[in-house]
Amino acid sequence: MNQVKVRRAELLAKIHINRDAHRALFLKAQEGYRKLVIEELDKMLADAKAGRQISRSINLAEPVDHSPDYDRVITMLEMSVDDTVILSAEECSQFILDNWEWSKLVNYTHQCYAAGTRVPSSPKRWDDDDYA
């Protein structure tokens, strides 16, 4: 099956749910990220005050907010005059299953920071199912 016809209102509700979940996890990840950045900066400051070698960079992947991706689809659906919408298999995967091309990497990063842990600098492969 390459296409599916769905009710616009049901699809809109599902995308709102997915967007809200993404945004909530992003905000939680941002809190964890900021905490880790502050820890790194405090360490840098302590090293500078103690006359030790100073690391001049922080190697932490920043959380990424993909809310605009959801917002674009939401706006299109809100502006549509049709009661039903035809989705391709890829659109169904993104809009209903919340499986975007960026999902695995972004969700893994956000979940690490939300849990208060660092994101490994070089995971084995981002498309590996371990990061799903």
Summary of the structure (lengths in Angstrom):
residues: 132
radius of gyration: 19.6
end to end distance: 24.0
largest distance: 67.6
contacts: 319
relative contact order: 0.21
helix: 59%
strand: 8%
